[in-house]
Each structure stands twice: as structure tokens, then as C-alpha cells.
Amino acid sequence: QELDNIFSVCDKNDELHTVDVDDRLQNNILVQNQQKKDAGDISFLCNFCGLRFLDKSNLQVHKRTHTKDKPFKCVVCGGQFNTISSLGVHKKTHTSEKPYKCDECGAGFTRRYVLGRH
């Protein structure tokens, strides 16, 4: 079964960690987040625009839209990105890697959700 990556920020030192997550766990995380939202447990507030988030890592990523901070740099071309996942997708442009293939037409895609939209 294919795995996707999600990224989380450690509360102790703000380091970014990659975690492999299968679809069942990913769906479980979405359900848990919805339950938190339904319970009113949205405790991380953006001091720029007032949006609230379920966890600290989502708030940290969101704040970069205000600060224009792009801490993730491509070692090949120097391009800068606001999330490590965006950098990961970008890196595939240098390798032409497209691991998600359409069963009907053979078209390749860098992200599974783009294949789904196709």
C-alpha cells in the first residue's frame, strides 16, 4: 500500500519531522480534527488575521502566508518554499519523477490528489 508523508513540528524545538501515514491513519487524523472542531477545541490563534487552528504546526505553516517566510530551499536551483512538502513536490520537477499513474491513459502526476482530480 502506498504511503503519503505528513509533516509535524516538534513542540520542544520547532524541528520539522516527516511521518509516513497510510490512508486509514490519515482519515483517522481528519476525524479527530473534526471532533476537536465540533467540540470547540481550536486553541491556536493567528495574531495576524485571527484565524484559529487545531494544532500548533498548522498555525506555524499558516503564519508564513503573512510573513512570506520560505525556510525550505531547493539545493538544485535555489527555489524557496514555505512548506517542506511544497519543496518535495518541486524537487520532482528536477527528476521528472511522477509516481502516480492514471490506469486509463498512463498520464503521470507528482501528487496523488492531482491524479484523483484528473
C-alpha positions in Angstrom: 0.0 0.0 0.0 1.3 3.4 -0.9 2.2 5.8 1.9 1.9 9.6 2.0 4.1 11.9 4.1 2.7 14.3 6.6 4.9 16.8 8.4 4.7 17.9 12.0 6.7 20.4 14.1 8.1 19.2 17.4 6.7 21.3 20.3 10.1 21.2 22.1 12.4 22.6 19.5 10.3 23.5 16.4 12.2 20.9 14.3 10.3 19.5 11.4 9.7 15.8 11.3 8.4 13.6 8.5 5.9 10.8 9.3 4.7 8.2 6.9 1.0 7.7 7.2 -1.3 5.3 5.4 -4.8 6.3 4.2 -6.5 4.8 7.3 -4.4 6.8 9.7 -4.7 9.9 7.6 -8.5 9.5 7.7 -8.4 9.0 11.5 -6.5 12.2 11.9 -9.1 14.1 9.8 -11.9 12.6 12.0 -10.1 13.6 15.2 -9.6 17.1 13.9 -13.3 17.3 13.0 -14.1 16.1 16.5 -11.9 18.8 18.1 -13.5 21.4 15.8 -17.0 20.2 16.8 -16.0 20.4 20.5 -14.8 24.0 20.1 -11.2 22.9 20.9 -9.5 25.3 18.4 -6.9 26.8 20.6 -4.1 28.2 18.3 -4.8 31.7 17.2 -3.1 33.6 14.4 -2.1 37.0 15.7 -2.1 38.5 12.2 -5.6 37.6 11.0 -7.5 36.0 13.9 -7.9 32.5 12.3 -7.9 29.7 14.7 -6.2 26.3 14.3 -6.4 22.8 15.8 -2.7 22.5 16.3 0.5 24.5 16.6 2.1 23.1 13.4 -0.9 24.2 11.2 -0.7 27.7 12.7 3.1 27.9 12.1 2.6 27.0 8.4 -0.3 29.5 8.1 1.7 32.3 9.6 4.2 32.0 6.7 1.4 33.3 4.4 1.6 36.6 6.3 5.4 36.8 6.9 6.3 35.4 3.4 8.9 33.2 5.2 10.1 30.4 2.9 12.5 28.4 5.0 12.9 25.4 2.7 15.4 25.8 -0.1 16.0 23.6 -3.2 19.6 22.6 -3.4 19.4 22.3 -7.2 18.0 25.7 -8.2 17.8 27.7 -5.1 14.0 28.0 -5.2 12.4 28.7 -1.8 9.2 27.2 -0.4 7.0 27.8 2.7 6.5 24.1 3.4 8.7 21.1 3.2 6.0 19.3 1.3 6.0 22.0 -1.4 9.8 21.6 -1.7 9.3 17.9 -2.0 6.9 18.3 -4.9 9.2 20.9 -6.5 12.2 18.5 -6.3 10.4 16.1 -8.6 10.5 18.7 -11.4 14.3 18.2 -11.5 14.0 14.4 -11.7 10.8 14.2 -13.8 9.5 11.7 -11.2 5.8 11.2 -11.5 4.9 8.2 -9.3 1.1 8.4 -9.5 -0.1 7.0 -12.9 -3.5 7.0 -14.4 -4.7 3.5 -15.1 -6.7 4.6 -18.1 -4.4 6.9 -20.1 -1.0 6.4 -18.4 -0.5 10.1 -17.5 1.8 10.6 -14.6 1.5 13.0 -11.7 3.7 14.2 -8.8 0.8 14.2 -6.2 -1.9 11.6 -5.6 -4.6 14.2 -5.2 -3.8 15.6 -8.7 -4.2 12.2 -10.2 -7.6 12.0 -8.4 -8.7 15.3 -9.9 -7.6 14.0 -13.4 
